[in-house]
Amino acid sequence: MLLPNPLDVAPSGLKASFDDQKKVQEDFDIDMEAPETERAAVAIQSQFRKFQKKKQNDVS
């Protein structure tokens, strides 16, 4: 049984509140020169490469 989307049945004020939260979450500033950011980027890229390699091996 599929449940309805909560935003489809939510009161309009509540739905607007969800929309506002979504907009706020999109507004952020990341210091691209910070060492933590560089380490995080390297870790993400490494995991993505592993995923791509595994994906290629599964297909062939």
N, CA, C and O atoms as a Tinker XYZ file with bonds, in Angstrom:
   240  protein
     1  N      0.846000   -1.177000    0.000000    73     2
     2  CA     0.000000    0.000000    0.000000    64     1     3
     3  C      0.891000    1.240000    0.000000    63     2     4     5
     4  O      1.783000    1.376000    0.838000    81     3
     5  N      0.644000    2.125000   -0.930000    73     3     6
     6  CA     1.414000    3.357000   -1.005000    64     5     7
     7  C      0.792000    4.422000   -0.123000    63     6     8     9
     8  O     -0.426000    4.600000   -0.107000    81     7
     9  N      1.620000    5.111000    0.594000    73     7    10
    10  CA     1.149000    6.193000    1.444000    64     9    11
    11  C      1.217000    7.499000    0.672000    63    10    12    13
    12  O      2.089000    7.664000   -0.181000    81    11
    13  N      0.313000    8.432000    0.957000    73    11    14
    14  CA     0.354000    9.717000    0.255000    64    13    15
    15  C      1.577000   10.525000    0.673000    63    14    16    17
    16  O      2.092000   10.371000    1.781000    81    15
    17  N      2.021000   11.369000   -0.213000    73    15    18
    18  CA     3.122000   12.280000    0.078000    64    17    19
    19  C      2.657000   13.237000    1.172000    63    18    20    21
    20  O      1.603000   13.854000    1.017000    81    19
    21  N      3.396000   13.388000    2.271000    73    19    22
    22  CA     2.968000   14.274000    3.358000    64    21    23
    23  C      2.744000   15.707000    2.898000    63    22    24    25
    24  O      1.902000   16.410000    3.456000    81    23
    25  N      3.482000   16.147000    1.894000    73    23    26
    26  CA     3.300000   17.520000    1.424000    64    25    27
    27  C      2.005000   17.681000    0.642000    63    26    28    29
    28  O      1.474000   18.788000    0.554000    81    27
    29  N      1.488000   16.593000    0.072000    73    27    30
    30  CA     0.235000   16.674000   -0.668000    64    29    31
    31  C     -0.960000   16.814000    0.266000    63    30    32    33
    32  O     -1.970000   17.410000   -0.107000    81    31
    33  N     -0.855000   16.274000    1.470000    73    31    34
    34  CA    -1.980000   16.319000    2.397000    64    33    35
    35  C     -1.773000   17.321000    3.527000    63    34    36    37
    36  O     -2.657000   17.501000    4.365000    81    35
    37  N     -0.609000   17.978000    3.558000    73    35    38
    38  CA    -0.305000   18.938000    4.623000    64    37    39
    39  C     -1.070000   20.238000    4.396000    63    38    40    41
    40  O     -1.315000   20.619000    3.252000    81    39
    41  N     -1.449000   20.921000    5.474000    73    39    42
    42  CA    -2.059000   22.239000    5.323000    64    41    43
    43  C     -1.102000   23.168000    4.580000    63    42    44    45
    44  O      0.115000   22.997000    4.646000    81    43
    45  N     -1.654000   24.144000    3.880000    73    43    46
    46  CA    -0.827000   25.007000    3.031000    64    45    47
    47  C      0.258000   25.728000    3.827000    63    46    48    49
    48  O      1.359000   25.917000    3.311000    81    47
    49  N     -0.013000   26.135000    5.058000    73    47    50
    50  CA     1.001000   26.800000    5.872000    64    49    51
    51  C      2.159000   25.878000    6.197000    63    50    52    53
    52  O      3.317000   26.294000    6.205000    81    51
    53  N      1.838000   24.629000    6.464000    73    51    54
    54  CA     2.871000   23.642000    6.768000    64    53    55
    55  C      3.703000   23.343000    5.526000    63    54    56    57
    56  O      4.920000   23.179000    5.606000    81    55
    57  N      3.034000   23.275000    4.380000    73    55    58
    58  CA     3.747000   23.027000    3.132000    64    57    59
    59  C      4.703000   24.179000    2.835000    63    58    60    61
    60  O      5.827000   23.947000    2.390000    81    59
    61  N      4.278000   25.400000    3.073000    73    59    62
    62  CA     5.145000   26.561000    2.865000    64    61    63
    63  C      6.344000   26.478000    3.800000    63    62    64    65
    64  O      7.456000   26.849000    3.424000    81    63
    65  N      6.120000   25.994000    5.010000    73    63    66
    66  CA     7.215000   25.848000    5.963000    64    65    67
    67  C      8.256000   24.860000    5.442000    63    66    68    69
    68  O      9.456000   25.105000    5.559000    81    67
    69  N      7.803000   23.749000    4.869000    73    67    70
    70  CA     8.728000   22.783000    4.276000    64    69    71
    71  C      9.498000   23.410000    3.127000    63    70    72    73
    72  O     10.701000   23.188000    2.993000    81    71
    73  N      8.815000   24.193000    2.294000    73    71    74
    74  CA     9.478000   24.854000    1.168000    64    73    75
    75  C     10.533000   25.824000    1.667000    63    74    76    77
    76  O     11.618000   25.910000    1.090000    81    75
    77  N     10.227000   26.562000    2.741000    73    75    78
    78  CA    11.195000   27.509000    3.300000    64    77    79
    79  C     12.418000   26.770000    3.838000    63    78    80    81
    80  O     13.548000   27.215000    3.638000    81    79
    81  N     12.200000   25.654000    4.515000    73    79    82
    82  CA    13.324000   24.874000    5.038000    64    81    83
    83  C     14.200000   24.371000    3.903000    63    82    84    85
    84  O     15.425000   24.354000    4.019000    81    83
    85  N     13.576000   23.963000    2.813000    73    83    86
    86  CA    14.340000   23.472000    1.672000    64    85    87
    87  C     15.212000   24.585000    1.098000    63    86    88    89
    88  O     16.366000   24.348000    0.740000    81    87
    89  N     14.670000   25.789000    1.008000    73    87    90
    90  CA    15.438000   26.920000    0.490000    64    89    91
    91  C     16.602000   27.257000    1.417000    63    90    92    93
    92  O     17.698000   27.562000    0.945000    81    91
    93  N     16.381000   27.208000    2.711000    73    91    94
    94  CA    17.430000   27.534000    3.675000    64    93    95
    95  C     18.558000   26.518000    3.571000    63    94    96    97
    96  O     19.730000   26.888000    3.645000    81    95
    97  N     18.225000   25.258000    3.401000    73    95    98
    98  CA    19.247000   24.225000    3.322000    64    97    99
    99  C     20.128000   24.391000    2.090000    63    98   100   101
   100  O     21.282000   23.962000    2.105000    81    99
   101  N     19.619000   24.998000    1.031000    73    99   102
   102  CA    20.405000   25.182000   -0.180000    64   101   103
   103  C     21.400000   26.325000   -0.040000    63   102   104   105
   104  O     22.368000   26.384000   -0.799000    81   103
   105  N     21.192000   27.233000    0.905000    73   103   106
   106  CA    22.064000   28.386000    1.079000    64   105   107
   107  C     23.147000   28.073000    2.102000    63   106   108   109
   108  O     22.903000   28.111000    3.308000    81   107
   109  N     24.338000   27.765000    1.617000    73   107   110
   110  CA    25.454000   27.548000    2.522000    64   109   111
   111  C     26.737000   27.918000    1.795000    63   110   112   113
   112  O     26.788000   27.944000    0.565000    81   111
   113  N     27.755000   28.199000    2.565000    73   111   114
   114  CA    29.029000   28.624000    2.009000    64   113   115
   115  C     30.104000   27.650000    2.466000    63   114   116   117
   116  O     30.285000   27.430000    3.663000    81   115
   117  N     30.809000   27.074000    1.514000    73   115   118
   118  CA    31.871000   26.122000    1.830000    64   117   119
   119  C     33.204000   26.750000    1.461000    63   118   120   121
   120  O     33.388000   27.235000    0.344000    81   119
   121  N     34.126000   26.737000    2.408000    73   119   122
   122  CA    35.472000   27.248000    2.152000    64   121   123
   123  C     36.238000   26.179000    1.374000    63   122   124   125
   124  O     36.664000   25.174000    1.941000    81   123
   125  N     36.407000   26.405000    0.076000    73   123   126
   126  CA    37.052000   25.414000   -0.780000    64   125   127
   127  C     38.555000   25.304000   -0.540000    63   126   128   129
   128  O     39.193000   24.382000   -1.048000    81   127
   129  N     39.123000   26.222000    0.219000    73   127   130
   130  CA    40.558000   26.190000    0.513000    64   129   131
   131  C     40.869000   25.514000    1.848000    63   130   132   133
   132  O     42.034000   25.284000    2.172000    81   131
   133  N     39.839000   25.197000    2.613000    73   131   134
   134  CA    40.038000   24.596000    3.937000    64   133   135
   135  C     40.588000   23.176000    3.799000    63   134   136   137
   136  O     40.155000   22.424000    2.926000    81   135
   137  N     41.538000   22.809000    4.655000    73   135   138
   138  CA    42.108000   21.452000    4.593000    64   137   139
   139  C     41.057000   20.356000    4.790000    63   138   140   141
   140  O     41.143000   19.294000    4.173000    81   139
   141  N     40.064000   20.614000    5.652000    73   139   142
   142  CA    39.021000   19.608000    5.877000    64   141   143
   143  C     38.228000   19.370000    4.597000    63   142   144   145
   144  O     37.851000   18.238000    4.293000    81   143
   145  N     37.978000   20.446000    3.849000    73   143   146
   146  CA    37.228000   20.328000    2.603000    64   145   147
   147  C     38.016000   19.510000    1.591000    63   146   148   149
   148  O     37.451000   18.661000    0.900000    81   147
   149  N     39.307000   19.760000    1.501000    73   147   150
   150  CA    40.143000   19.008000    0.566000    64   149   151
   151  C     40.170000   17.526000    0.929000    63   150   152   153
   152  O     40.078000   16.671000    0.048000    81   151
   153  N     40.294000   17.219000    2.217000    73   151   154
   154  CA    40.300000   15.814000    2.651000    64   153   155
   155  C     38.960000   15.152000    2.346000    63   154   156   157
   156  O     38.911000   14.004000    1.905000    81   155
   157  N     37.885000   15.876000    2.584000    73   155   158
   158  CA    36.559000   15.326000    2.303000    64   157   159
   159  C     36.390000   15.070000    0.807000    63   158   160   161
   160  O     35.843000   14.042000    0.409000    81   159
   161  N     36.855000   15.993000   -0.013000    73   159   162
   162  CA    36.746000   15.826000   -1.464000    64   161   163
   163  C     37.532000   14.607000   -1.935000    63   162   164   165
   164  O     37.048000   13.841000   -2.769000    81   163
   165  N     38.728000   14.424000   -1.414000    73   163   166
   166  CA    39.550000   13.265000   -1.787000    64   165   167
   167  C     38.850000   11.972000   -1.373000    63   166   168   169
   168  O     38.834000   11.005000   -2.134000    81   167
   169  N     38.280000   11.952000   -0.188000    73   167   170
   170  CA    37.586000   10.754000    0.293000    64   169   171
   171  C     36.366000   10.443000   -0.576000    63   170   172   173
   172  O     36.125000    9.285000   -0.917000    81   171
   173  N     35.609000   11.462000   -0.928000    73   171   174
   174  CA    34.418000   11.271000   -1.768000    64   173   175
   175  C     34.827000   10.762000   -3.146000    63   174   176   177
   176  O     34.215000    9.834000   -3.675000    81   175
   177  N     35.864000   11.369000   -3.729000    73   175   178
   178  CA    36.332000   10.940000   -5.048000    64   177   179
   179  C     36.819000    9.496000   -5.016000    63   178   180   181
   180  O     36.563000    8.731000   -5.947000    81   179
   181  N     37.515000    9.124000   -3.957000    73   179   182
   182  CA    38.014000    7.760000   -3.829000    64   181   183
   183  C     36.862000    6.759000   -3.785000    63   182   184   185
   184  O     36.892000    5.737000   -4.470000    81   183
   185  N     35.857000    7.058000   -2.982000    73   183   186
   186  CA    34.697000    6.170000   -2.887000    64   185   187
   187  C     33.961000    6.085000   -4.219000    63   186   188   189
   188  O     33.489000    5.016000   -4.606000    81   187
   189  N     33.865000    7.209000   -4.916000    73   187   190
   190  CA    33.180000    7.218000   -6.208000    64   189   191
   191  C     33.944000    6.363000   -7.218000    63   190   192   193
   192  O     33.334000    5.618000   -7.985000    81   191
   193  N     35.266000    6.464000   -7.224000    73   191   194
   194  CA    36.074000    5.644000   -8.141000    64   193   195
   195  C     35.880000    4.158000   -7.842000    63   194   196   197
   196  O     35.755000    3.348000   -8.760000    81   195
   197  N     35.857000    3.802000   -6.555000    73   195   198
   198  CA    35.624000    2.401000   -6.181000    64   197   199
   199  C     34.253000    1.939000   -6.666000    63   198   200   201
   200  O     34.104000    0.827000   -7.173000    81   199
   201  N     33.258000    2.803000   -6.507000    73   199   202
   202  CA    31.904000    2.482000   -6.945000    64   201   203
   203  C     31.867000    2.269000   -8.456000    63   202   204   205
   204  O     31.266000    1.308000   -8.937000    81   203
   205  N     32.517000    3.174000   -9.210000    73   203   206
   206  CA    32.529000    3.063000  -10.668000    64   205   207
   207  C     33.238000    1.780000  -11.102000    63   206   208   209
   208  O     32.779000    1.096000  -12.017000    81   207
   209  N     34.347000    1.456000  -10.452000    73   207   210
   210  CA    35.097000    0.248000  -10.798000    64   209   211
   211  C     34.251000   -0.995000  -10.528000    63   210   212   213
   212  O     34.211000   -1.914000  -11.347000    81   211
   213  N     33.577000   -1.020000   -9.381000    73   211   214
   214  CA    32.717000   -2.153000   -9.041000    64   213   215
   215  C     31.564000   -2.254000  -10.033000    63   214   216   217
   216  O     31.190000   -3.350000  -10.450000    81   215
   217  N     31.011000   -1.119000  -10.405000    73   215   218
   218  CA    29.901000   -1.085000  -11.352000    64   217   219
   219  C     30.344000   -1.648000  -12.706000    63   218   220   221
   220  O     29.600000   -2.405000  -13.329000    81   219
   221  N     31.543000   -1.289000  -13.166000    73   219   222
   222  CA    32.060000   -1.806000  -14.432000    64   221   223
   223  C     32.282000   -3.311000  -14.351000    63   222   224   225
   224  O     31.980000   -4.032000  -15.302000    81   223
   225  N     32.800000   -3.789000  -13.237000    73   223   226
   226  CA    33.053000   -5.222000  -13.080000    64   225   227
   227  C     31.755000   -6.021000  -13.032000    63   226   228   229
   228  O     31.712000   -7.157000  -13.503000    81   227
   229  N     30.698000   -5.442000  -12.469000    73   227   230
   230  CA    29.410000   -6.128000  -12.391000    64   229   231
   231  C     28.761000   -6.242000  -13.768000    63   230   232   233
   232  O     28.084000   -7.230000  -14.053000    81   231
   233  N     28.963000   -5.239000  -14.622000    73   231   234
   234  CA    28.351000   -5.223000  -15.947000    64   233   235
   235  C     29.023000   -6.234000  -16.863000    63   234   236   237
   236  O     28.347000   -6.904000  -17.643000    81   235
   237  N     30.343000   -6.355000  -16.780000    73   235   238
   238  CA    31.055000   -7.263000  -17.692000    64   237   239
   239  C     31.086000   -8.687000  -17.236000    63   238   240
   240  O     31.653000   -9.542000  -17.917000    81   239
